[in-house]
Structure formats: structure tokens, C-alpha cells
Amino acid sequence: MRHESLTQGQVETPSFLAEFMARLALSHHRSTPSYLQVLDPAVGRGALLAPLVRLAQDINLNLVGIDIDPILLEVAYWHLTNLMDSSESSLTLLQGDFLRISPSHPHLQDFDIILMNPPYVRGRDVPNIDELLVKITPAGLPLGRATNLYILFILHALRFLRPGGLLVCLVPSTLYTIQAFAPIRRYLATHYQIRLMAHIPLTGPQQVFRSALVSAAVIAIENSPPTSASIPVIRVQHPEDLLSPLSVETLQHASCAGQWSRTTCKGLTEDLWWGRRFLPPLVPKGVPLVPLSRVFHVTSGIRSGCDPFFTLTQEDVVEWGIPPECLSPLIPSASAVRGHRFTSRDHAYLVAQGRRAFLLTVPYRVSTVQRYLEHGIRLGVHRKSIPSHRHLWFRIDPTVPPLIMKAMYRGPPMMTLNDSPCTTLSTFLWFTPRVRVPHIPETDLLRALLVFTSTDMGARAWNQLAIDMGKGLHKVEVSAARQVMIPDFTSLQPVVTCTISRLADNLFKSHGPLHEAASHELSLEVREILCHQTSATASRPLCDEEVVEAAI
């Protein structure tokens, strides 16, 4: 990895992954060609082209590499020329910004293969990003300044492929998971033939993007209209998973060392949460699974617009003379919640520790806090994005959520029953029952969800839709949380749901997420309950919205 060039988003491709990508690209050509045009638009030191040269000894190659770094281009020249034996092969290295090169360039057209590991840089950090968006974005695709540079590289590179040519690209796994990229996924699946999808959640020394909190992925895209052809979906558990002989054809008809399944472009279009395809089924056969949003309302905590102003310590309250009726007790941050239950006693501890445990919630009569509001105006709080859109910039309506979960978590997910009058900020997700079920109290529904989330089944359900930030860190957006698959507690017999909910009593005794052994033991208990007690509607056919398979 080019660790010293983080501002340019440059990441060196590991050798095992570069070889896999090269072999995959060559396998796309079913009969051995005599000549191939190959492009790497972010060539760096030539890590992707090198294994291609070694594997294609009998093929004349026209290699083209582009990079903005002249030093890396010099390294690539010596590296690749030492590997090239064929006198008929050629190497051209160009210094420049690939995104500013036109597809109509006379010497950069109709490539058979494009291999790339594009830079990983936020669009807002790129000079003239608006100009690039106008130049590269296809009509009707909503891309904004937050679009990462690697997305633009993919869209631009596809224009340099000949019809039937293949793009093999190493990207962050956020391409498969993040909600903001759903339009990108739809565009790719409806305009091109996806040939392979791989997720590479390796950690430690083998982690691909070592300096970023995100795991890696590989996607292979053919420049041809989508068909009904099967698309291999691989989850790489170990580097050796990618070292056995492998091609698109073998993956379509036999398994490989890594966890894998299959899908189609139509399936990718109908279900844009591509991340769910990398994990096996969650619960025993016959247990109805539904999206979480069918049983629970899922919302985000309060977005104040300026937390340093709207959240206060006890000392702040006394200093500014803010009366109790203008305050709501607050769980100030994710670190304030350690266990599966939060009580008023826990909030009192936060207050005593000097935490920002109060939220300013001013009623329409504001004379009692006029001095503090004037202080906020001097700070410019009223002009910030969220406050400026409120009817009254200082007006926040507090809600007390009964069940909460950290929107960003490290390790397994953990839900917390809120047995206090506290509200939370947007660092938490909120859950409230959507429907009333006869003979099942709402509290039991909440506790059953809490228990399921604490099992290894629940962790997999959440993690397959969470954004994998790498190094054990996950982020869940509200839209993703609504799609998490859970047992349909409303259609199980009441005794089943209530029995699962009672398991929460033991969770309340722990002081944090369960360790792996305890989570597995809890999973066995929940599985036994689900397997040995009959679902009230186990034979009821589910509608399309209810059925989302964990493995396509």
C-alpha cells in the first residue's frame, strides 16, 4: 500500500488479490487470444499488471498505465519491462489524471481488459469535483459532492472498454452496502453485465485497506447489456481462498474455497442491498423471516444541529439558570451505555460525572432562557443547517424511545432497553412496536428483539446490512436497519415470543455485549425455542415483501 500517499487515496494491491484479479480477467476470454489491450488507470507501481504479464506469456499484450505520480510510474516501468518477454508486447505509461482523459483519445480506446484499484478519496476533497461530476455522471444518475472518487473511476473506466470487454476493480465494500450508493448499484445492474462480486473482510496484517476503517471488495463488470447469466458471489475468508484455479465458468458450476452463492442482474436490481448476499440463512428452516420494519418503527435519535449548544452539563444548567421544564434528561453518547438496560440511576451517574446529560427543549414561552438563547445567536447556532429549518430554531420535541441501539458499534451489535425518561441523540437508533398483538405485551416484543440481536444469528442479520468500516467497526443507517431480517414475532405463538423475551433477564445482568461463548449459548437456546415450538403461521405463504433470502 502506498501508505505515504493517503491524501491521494492510493492503496497498493496485495499480491494474492492482484493475481486473482489478473486470472479472473484472463478467464473471461474463453479461447486464448493472441493479442489483448489492457489498461490500468491508477497503475501505481504496476502491482495489478505484473501478474497479468506473468500469466499471459503466450499473449501479445498492449499494456497502458496511467497515474498522477511520476515516481511511481518510473518504478512501474522498471518493474514491468523486466517481466515482459514477448517482443510483440508493448508498454505505455502516461502521467496524468485519468478522470480528465477523454474516452475519444485516439490511443486509449477499445480495451479488452481494465484492471484497477482506484483512489479512495471523498469527492468534497477533490479540486473541481463539480466539473468532474458533470463530465462523468451518466444522465439521470444522482451523484453529489459526497460521491467518492472510486465511483467516478468505475463509471469513467467503463467508457474505455470495447463491447464485451471486462473491468475488474478493487473497491471498498461500501459499494455493496451504503445506502447512498444504491442508485449506483441500480445503474450498474441495469446497464452492464455483472460477472462476479467478492467481499474480502480480512483483518490484521492481511487487511487490504490498512489505513482506512473499511473492508475490500472486488467487482467484475462486462461492457454488455445485462442477461440472466448466473453471477458468482464470494466471501473471502482467507487469502488462500483465491489461490486455487478459478474462473467465472468454474464458479458458476462448482464451489470454491470461500463462502459463495449466486445471483443475477435482475436479482441485483430488485434488491439493492447487495451486502446481504454474502451470508448464509439466519434461522432454522420454517421460521418466518420479515424485515424489521414490519414489526417495529425504526428511527434515528434527535439531530440537534449543534450538540455543544443544545446539550448541557449540570454545571451549565446552574450557570445559565435554565429551569427543569426547559430540559430533558439525555443519554449523551454511545459510550454512556454499557449494558442491555439503562435506568434513571444510570442517568444520575452521568450527571454526577459532569457529562452533557441534559437536552435543551424550550417551550414556546422562552423568557426563562432568553439569556442562553441570545448566547446561541451570538455563536451563530440559529444559522446552522438543522436549526435554521425549524419553525423556531431552538425548538426540539423530545421523545423517549423504549429500545435503543448504537448506530456505530465495534464487535457484536447490542440493544438496550430504556427504563428511564431519557432521550438520545442521533448516535442511537430507536425502536418502537408497529403493531399491537393480542396476548403479547409490547414490552415482550421489545425484549424478544433485544434477545435475538444478542445472539450470533442476530449479529449476522445486522452485520450483513451494516457498513463494514473495518477493524470490527460497523455503521448502520436507518434505511438499512429497516431491512434487517428478524423472526416474525407477531406470527409466532405468544408463548414462543414470551419465552424468548424472558431470556432478556439474564442479559440485564451483563455489563456490555455478550462475549462469543455466551452469545453462542444464547443462540442455541433461542434456536431450540424456535425449533421445538410450533409457529402459529408456519404454513402461511409469505408475500414478496416478507421474503428476503439471506443467500440468493
Buried (B, 14 or more C-beta within 10 A) or exposed (E): BBEEBBEBBBBBBBEBBBBBBBBBBBBBBEEEEEEBBBBBBBBBBBBBBBBBBEBBEEBBBBBBBBBBBEEBBEBBBEBBEEBBEEEEBEBEBBEEEBBEBEEEEEEBBEBBBBBBBBBBBEBEEBEEBEEBBEEBBEEEBEBEEEBBBBBBBBBBBBEBBEEEBBBBBBBBBBBBBBBBBBBBBBBBBEBBBBBBBBBBBBEEEBBBBBEBBBBBBBBBBBBBEBEEBBBBBBBBEEBEBBEEEBBBEBBBEEEBBBBBBBBBBEBBBEBBBBBBBBBEBBBBEEBBBBBBBBBBBBBBBBEBBBBEBBBBBBEBBEEBEBEEEBBBBBBBBBEBBEBBBBBEEBBEEBBEEEBBBBBBBBEEEBEBBEEBBEEBEEEEBBEBEBBEEEEEBBBBEBEEBBBBBBBBBEBBBBBBBBBBEBBBBBBBBBBBBBEEBEEBBBBBBBBBBBBBBBBBBBBBBBBBBBBBBBBEBBBBBBBBBBBBBBBBBBBBBBBBBBBBBEBBEBBBEBEEBBEEEBBEEBBEBBBEBBEEBEBBBEEEEBEEEBEBBBBB
